[in-house]
């Protein structure tokens, strides 16, 4: 995986899959936040401070985004019991 920043947005190229991925501003911010392991709750708390969004919408959108990244093989989600 090769990634870079273009005008504040993350772009990635999966060499294995031969696919290009682009993230918008918020997706890029989440990508930045998950560079170091964090819980969903930690990420949600940061996003709530930085963006005007209600907690429920934030959580739903965050989980959907992370699941999408995982389904595309871009991240591995660790679940802690």
C-alpha positions, 0 to 999 in steps of 0.5 A: 500500500502506498499513500500520500496527501494531496491538498489535505486529502489522503490518496492510496494505491493498493499495489496488491489489488491494483486499486486506487482509493481517495478519502475526503477531508473527514475520511482523511482525518480518520485515517490520520487518527488510526495511524496509531491504535485507538478505540472507536470511542476515542476516535468518536470523541475527537471527531465530535470535538472537531466537527458539528455532528451529533453523537449517534450519526458520528458513531454510525458513520465512523463504524461504516467507514471503518468497516468499508476500509476493512472490507477493502483490506486497507485496515485490520480492526482489532477487537478487544474483549 
